[in-house]
Amino acid sequence: MANYDEIKKKAKEALETIADVSVEAYKIAEEKAKVLARRAKLNAEITHEKSVIRRLKLDIGGLYYDLHKDDPEDALKQSCESITASLDSIAAKRAELEDLKRGSQGDSDVEDAETEEAEAEDSEPDPDSEEQDPED
């Protein structure tokens, strides 16, 4: 029976060693999981802050244009002139669409196309609300 007791003792020691190693492995894995979770949270917070910055930059740009479109600073003059030209072009094209609409009253195919165009225009993003990537 001495042989059986030795085997039992060695098995018990082996199980205790395995348990100790398992506890250490669990602690290491737990710590790594905490670090990864924190990194993920920080990355999400950084992404959110960048989107806030993007939105504010767009708001500032729109506000600047609204306030200074007639007399912009030299560094922004070209951009303001381009915006004004694009807005004028949009207005002219909308006027032309209205003229075409008035000239084709009663034509159901044209009215259907105009309805589709209006729906497509409403679904397009507003140029003032488009976001740009911030400089990293």
Kinemage of the C-alpha trace (Angstrom):
@kinemage 1
@onewidth
@group {chain A} dominant
@subgroup {mainchain}
@vectorlist {calphas} color= white
{ca met a 1} P 0.000 0.000 0.000
{ca ala a 2} L 2.968 2.281 0.353
{ca asn a 3} L 3.076 2.491 -3.400
{ca tyr a 4} L -0.575 3.619 -3.555
{ca asp a 5} L 0.010 6.317 -0.887
{ca glu a 6} L 3.003 7.687 -2.825
{ca ile a 7} L 1.002 7.821 -6.048
{ca lys a 8} L -1.851 9.514 -4.201
{ca lys a 9} L 0.573 12.068 -2.665
{ca lys a 10} L 2.219 12.829 -6.038
{ca ala a 11} L -1.166 13.169 -7.715
{ca lys a 12} L -2.297 15.572 -4.989
{ca glu a 13} L 0.880 17.649 -5.402
{ca ala a 14} L 0.429 17.705 -9.169
{ca leu a 15} L -3.181 18.864 -8.808
{ca glu a 16} L -2.138 21.598 -6.385
{ca thr a 17} L 0.572 22.758 -8.811
{ca ile a 18} L -1.956 22.778 -11.668
{ca ala a 19} L -4.405 24.740 -9.487
{ca asp a 20} L -1.730 27.299 -8.580
{ca val a 21} L -0.717 27.718 -12.233
{ca ser a 22} L -4.386 28.018 -13.234
{ca val a 23} L -4.980 30.748 -10.657
{ca glu a 24} L -1.925 32.671 -11.893
{ca ala a 25} L -3.016 32.245 -15.524
{ca tyr a 26} L -6.501 33.487 -14.602
{ca lys a 27} L -5.065 36.554 -12.855
{ca ile a 28} L -2.871 37.365 -15.855
{ca ala a 29} L -5.796 36.910 -18.271
{ca glu a 30} L -8.034 39.041 -16.059
{ca glu a 31} L -5.479 41.857 -15.990
{ca lys a 32} L -5.000 41.699 -19.771
{ca ala a 33} L -8.780 41.783 -20.265
{ca lys a 34} L -9.008 44.885 -18.075
{ca val a 35} L -6.263 46.596 -20.070
{ca leu a 36} L -7.901 45.697 -23.400
{ca ala a 37} L -11.285 46.924 -22.179
{ca arg a 38} L -9.767 50.210 -21.019
{ca arg a 39} L -7.952 50.654 -24.335
{ca ala a 40} L -11.192 50.023 -26.242
{ca lys a 41} L -13.057 52.537 -24.067
{ca leu a 42} L -10.352 55.180 -24.525
{ca asn a 43} L -10.311 54.636 -28.305
{ca ala a 44} L -14.103 55.035 -28.405
{ca glu a 45} L -13.872 58.231 -26.356
{ca ile a 46} L -11.156 59.600 -28.667
{ca thr a 47} L -13.302 58.822 -31.712
{ca his a 48} L -16.250 60.609 -30.097
{ca glu a 49} L -14.133 63.672 -29.283
{ca lys a 50} L -12.842 63.776 -32.872
{ca ser a 51} L -16.418 63.745 -34.180
{ca val a 52} L -17.293 66.601 -31.816
{ca ile a 53} L -14.305 68.561 -33.132
{ca arg a 54} L -15.299 67.838 -36.746
{ca arg a 55} L -18.849 69.037 -36.113
{ca leu a 56} L -17.651 72.196 -34.347
{ca lys a 57} L -15.183 72.992 -37.142
{ca leu a 58} L -17.989 72.685 -39.662
{ca asp a 59} L -20.227 74.890 -37.539
{ca ile a 60} L -17.465 77.474 -37.185
{ca gly a 61} L -16.840 77.432 -40.927
{ca gly a 62} L -20.530 77.879 -41.699
{ca leu a 63} L -20.854 80.653 -39.152
{ca tyr a 64} L -17.745 82.385 -40.521
{ca tyr a 65} L -19.147 82.185 -44.053
{ca asp a 66} L -22.513 83.571 -42.951
{ca leu a 67} L -20.870 86.463 -41.083
{ca his a 68} L -18.038 87.299 -43.513
{ca lys a 69} L -19.115 86.130 -46.979
{ca asp a 70} L -19.088 89.693 -48.279
{ca asp a 71} L -15.742 90.633 -46.735
{ca pro a 72} L -13.683 87.531 -45.856
{ca glu a 73} L -10.089 87.560 -44.692
{ca asp a 74} L -7.526 87.031 -47.449
{ca ala a 75} L -6.751 83.454 -46.394
{ca leu a 76} L -10.435 82.475 -46.741
{ca lys a 77} L -11.438 84.700 -49.652
{ca gln a 78} L -11.122 82.001 -52.337
{ca ser a 79} L -13.125 79.480 -50.303
{ca cys a 80} L -15.896 81.981 -49.606
{ca glu a 81} L -16.052 82.952 -53.278
{ca ser a 82} L -16.289 79.270 -54.271
{ca ile a 83} L -19.130 78.690 -51.808
{ca thr a 84} L -20.975 81.743 -53.089
{ca ala a 85} L -20.503 80.603 -56.707
{ca ser a 86} L -21.831 77.139 -55.864
{ca leu a 87} L -24.847 78.581 -54.040
{ca asp a 88} L -25.567 80.848 -57.030
{ca ser a 89} L -25.287 77.865 -59.366
{ca ile a 90} L -27.713 75.853 -57.219
{ca ala a 91} L -30.182 78.741 -57.195
{ca ala a 92} L -29.992 79.089 -60.997
{ca lys a 93} L -30.518 75.351 -61.494
{ca arg a 94} L -33.482 75.322 -59.106
{ca ala a 95} L -35.001 78.270 -61.003
{ca glu a 96} L -34.552 76.378 -64.260
{ca leu a 97} L -36.235 73.332 -62.714
{ca glu a 98} L -39.156 75.512 -61.665
{ca asp a 99} L -39.410 76.935 -65.193
{ca leu a 100} L -39.436 73.428 -66.628
{ca lys a 101} L -42.053 72.393 -64.097
{ca arg a 102} L -44.309 75.327 -64.978
{ca gly a 103} L -43.864 74.689 -68.695
{ca ser a 104} L -44.858 71.035 -68.471
{ca gln a 105} L -47.994 71.178 -66.321
{ca gly a 106} L -50.272 68.248 -67.061
{ca asp a 107} L -47.525 65.925 -68.291
{ca ser a 108} L -47.689 63.094 -65.741
{ca asp a 109} L -44.356 61.520 -66.783
{ca val a 110} L -42.531 64.775 -66.141
{ca glu a 111} L -44.347 65.266 -62.836
{ca asp a 112} L -43.315 61.761 -61.766
{ca ala a 113} L -39.707 62.521 -62.675
{ca glu a 114} L -39.865 65.796 -60.755
{ca thr a 115} L -41.254 63.987 -57.725
{ca glu a 116} L -38.382 61.518 -57.911
{ca glu a 117} L -35.880 64.382 -58.261
{ca ala a 118} L -37.350 66.189 -55.268
{ca glu a 119} L -37.226 63.015 -53.190
{ca ala a 120} L -33.615 62.416 -54.244
{ca glu a 121} L -32.729 66.019 -53.396
{ca asp a 122} L -34.314 65.669 -49.958
{ca ser a 123} L -32.368 62.474 -49.302
{ca glu a 124} L -29.012 63.999 -50.244
{ca pro a 125} L -26.914 65.265 -47.350
{ca asp a 126} L -26.888 69.005 -46.808
{ca pro a 127} L -23.479 70.388 -47.905
{ca asp a 128} L -23.375 72.394 -44.678
{ca ser a 129} L -23.694 69.191 -42.624
{ca glu a 130} L -21.043 67.107 -44.398
{ca glu a 131} L -18.233 66.148 -42.079
{ca gln a 132} L -14.565 66.275 -42.963
{ca asp a 133} L -11.827 64.205 -41.416
{ca pro a 134} L -9.938 66.209 -38.797
{ca glu a 135} L -6.226 66.487 -39.053
{ca asp a 136} L -4.617 63.942 -36.732
